[in-house]
């Protein structure tokens, strides 16, 4: 994948821990042209909250403040999960590509450093709330989901059938390592009774080549900016099946409804709004075909978030068991539509 024009430095095989190596940090700052000499030595990093796959910092450099992200070779989860740090280049490419399609809905990439497998981007103001936190506090606004559906649809539509982008994002091995293996394959190992169905979904998803996929469209990776949702953390970026992006986000509405039945109606409305505002952008295939793939993938993603390598942390054992039972039942109904699934979920989790 092509890097940012300001990218410098040779690719190294060893991992450099910027959080604990001030000289390496100063060298990075100089390579990217952010500061020279003594000024670079004043650079400091403050850890920010983020996902399990990278270290994310606020980079303070004099009066300037940036966000610095460095890919980790081992993810911060209980189960052993090693992935190549080169995935950072897929994320950088996704941010740059999406930034041209939906400006204001992704942070700007300011510099890329191959030597440390990291990059610097704009730091969004602290007033931009994290969507997951907002949802977990009980504030569910379906209008945000509608905006997200529109943003995703625009990205997928603009990249559908683009052979150049397909070649740049031929990251099949990374997508398998970060998504298909730890989510669906791990669930298949845990549940032999539905393993065949899960592995069929793996084969189908891996074989799709339709549009540029973010791969981690989760509320935790979305900030609420002045122009609407801002998507972060595109390490799973891949040219493949856009149904994965749609299903991945819809899955979180269902999981949060299982946690908080009092918010079920608003979360189902968010589910429906995202779909309604995404569908008008589907021009590269028949909408019913794509939505059918979303619907058949959803139960697998539900099961993955209770029994895969990265289970959600907010479900207690009782609700995990209920989600597990519901997901397995839905896997046995491969012809279910999205409407069928929301009707089923409301029946199972209304209290």
N, C-alpha and C positions, 0 to 999 in steps of 0.2 A: 504494500500500500504506500502511496506517495505521502511524504510527510509535509508539514508546513514549511514554506520557504525559509523560515527562520530556524529550522531544525539544524542542529550541528552535533558533532561527536560521533565516534564509532560505536557500533553495537558491541557490548561486552557480554560474556557468558556469566559473570558473577553479579550478585545483587548488592547494590550500594544502598545502605540504610540512611537516607537523608535526615531522618529524625534524630540520628545520633552521630552525625558526621558533619560538623560545621564547615570543615574545609571543602567537603564535597558540595555542600549547599552553596558556598561562596563561588566555587568554580562553575556551578550550574547557572547562577545568576549572571556571571560574566559571559558564559557561552551564549546565553539568550539575549545578551545586550541590554539587560535590565539595569545594570550598574557596573562600574569598573572599580578595580583596586580596593582601596580602603572602604569605599561605600558598600561593596559586595560583602565584605566581612561583617557588616552590621545586620545582615539579613537574619531574621528569626522566624521560626515556625511555631504555630499554635495548632494543636490537633482540633479538627472539627468532627462532628458526628457524621457518620457515613455508613456505607454498606460493609459487607464482609470481605470484599475482594481487593480493597485498596486502602492505603493511608491517604487521608485528605487533610490538608493543612491550610490555615490562613498564613500567607507569606507577607510579612511586614518588611518593607524596605524604604527607610526614610519616611517620607510623607505618603508613599504609595502602598496600597494593599492589594494583594492578588489571592487567587486560590491556586494551590499546587496539589496535584494528584499523582501518586506513585503506585503502580500496580504491585501487589504482593504475590510471591510465588506460592504461598500456602494460604488458603482462605480461612477466615476467622469463624469456623464452625466446629461443632463437636466431632463430627466424622471427618476422617482423613480426606482432604480434597485439594489436590495439587493441580494447578493449571499454568500454562505458559504465560510469562509476563508480557510477551509480545502482543497480547490482546489489547494493550494500551493503544496500539496504532489503529486498531479497528474503531476504538472509541473516538479517537481524535478525528479520524476520517468521517465518522458518522456526525459528529458535532459540526464539522466544517460543511458537510453536505446539507444537513438539515438546516443549518444556519442560513444557507442561501435560499431555502424553500420557505421556511417559516421564521424569518428574523424576529427576534424578541422572545422566541420560545425555547431557545437554547443559549447557554453562555458562549461568549466568544473565546476561541482559542488564541492565545497570545504568543505562545512559543512551545516548542517540543524539544525534549532532550533525550536523545537515543541512549546516551551513556548510562543514565540512571533510570531509564524506562519511565519517564515522568513527563508531565506537561503543565503549563501555567495557563490559567484562564481567568476571565473576569470573576470577581467575587461579588455575588449578589448581595444586596443590603439585607441586614438582619430583619427588616420589616417584611421580607418575603417568607411567609410561613410555610412550613413543611406540611404537605397535604395529608400525610399519614397522621401526623400529630393532630391536625384539625379534625380529621375523621374520628380518631380515637377519643377525642374530647366530646364527641357527640354532635359536632356541627357538620351536617351533611347537606351540601348544596348541589343538587343535580345539574345546575347550570355549569359548574366547573367540569363535570363529566362530559357535558355537551361540547364545551370548548375543546377538551382533550380529544374527543372523537373527531372533531373537525381537523385538529392539528395532525393527528395520526393519518387521517384520510388523505390530507394534502401531501404528506411525506411519501406515503405508499404510492399514491397516484403519480406523483412527479418522478418517481424512480422505477415504476413498473415497466418492464420490457427494455430497460436501458442496459445494453450489453457492456458498456464501459464501466458503469457502476457495478454490474454483476461481477466483472473481472476483478475490480478493486476490492470487493468484499466477498471473495471466495474463501471465507473463514470457516469452512465446514468443520474442521477438526476442533477449532476453539469453541464453536457453538455446541458441538457434541460434548466437549469436556465441561463446559460451564452450565449447559442447560439440559440437554437430552439425557446425559448419563446420570448426573446427580438428582434429577427430578424424576424422569420417567423410568429409566433403567433401574435406579435404586428402588423405586416403588414396585417394579416388577419382581425384583429379588425378594422384597418383603411380602409380596402377595402373589404366590404362584397361581392362584385361581383366576386372576385377571392378567397374568403376565403376557399371554398371547395378544390380548387386546392392546395392552400398553406398548408392546414391541411393534405391533402393526402401526400404531400411531407414530412411533419413532421413525420407522421406515418411511411412512407417508410424509411426515414433516421434513425429514432430512432430504427427501427427494424433490421438494417444491422449490421452484426458482421463479419467483414472481416480482418481488420488490425488496427494497432496503428495509430491514427489520432492526428495531432497537434491541429487543430481546429481554428487557427488564423494565417494562412499563408498569411500575408499581408505585403506589402513592408515596412510599418513602423516597422515591427518586424524583419527585415532582415538587417544585416550589411554586407558590402562588405569587406570580409577579404582577407588575402593573398592567401588562397586556394579556394576562391569563396564565395558564400553566406553563412552567419552564421545565423541560425534561433534562435530567442529569444521568450520569452513570450508564453510558452506552457501551460498556466493555464487551457485551455479547453481540455487538452489531454483526450482521450477517445478511447476505443477499439470499432470501429464501421465502418462507411462507408468512405473509402478513397476518394470517389467522392467528399466529402465535402471539403477536403483539396485542391484538384485540382480546383474545382469550386470557392472556396473562393478567391484564388489568381487570377484566370482568370478574375473574376469579377472586380478586381481593374484595370486591363488593360482597360477594357471597360469603366469604370467610368472616368478614366483619359483621355481617348480618347474623351469622351463627354465634358470634360473641355477644352482640347487643341486639336482641330481638326487638327492643323498643325503637330501634332505628331501621328496622327491616324495610318498611315502606319507602323511606327516603333512599335507602341503598339500592333497592330494586328499581326505583325511579332513576337513579344515577346510572345503573346498568342499562336501562332502556334508552336513556338520553344519549349515552355514549354511542350505542349502536345506531340510533336514529340519525345522528349527525356524522357518523362515519360512512354510512351506506351511500349517500349521494356521490361520494368520490370514487366508488368502485366502478371503473370503466374498463379494466383490463380482463375481467372475467365476469361471469354471471354472479350477481350478489348472493343468490340463494346457494350457489356452490361454495362460495367463501364462508358464508355464515354457517353452512352445514359443517364445514371443517372446524370452525370455532366451537360449535355446539358439541361435537364429538371429542374435542380436545379438552374442554372444560372439566369433565369429571376426572380426567387424568391429572390435571393441574391441581384440582382440589385434593386428591389423594397425595400428590407430591408434597403439598405444603403441610401435611401432618406426618408423613412417613418417609419423605425423601431426605436428602442430606442437609436441607435448609428449611426446617419446619418453622412456621410462624410461632412467635413466642407468646402470643396473647390468648391462645385457647387453652383452657384447663383440660384435664384428662377426660372429663365427661363430654365436653364439647368436641374435643379431638375425636373421641370414639363415635360421636354422632355424625361428624363430617365424614369420617372414614366409611361408616355404614352407608351414608347417602351417596358418596362418591362411587362406591363399589356397585350399588344398585343402579346408578346412572350409567356406569360403564356397560352394564348389561342391556342398556337401551340405546344402542348406537344410532338409531334413527331419530332421536329426540331433537326437537328444534330448540332455539334459545327461549322461545315462549314456554315450551314444555318444561324447561329447566327452571325458569323463574317461578312458574306455578308450583312445581314440585318443591322448590326451596321454601316458598312461603308456607306451604302446608306443613313441611317438616320442622321449620324453625320459628313459626309464630307462637308466641306465648302470651 
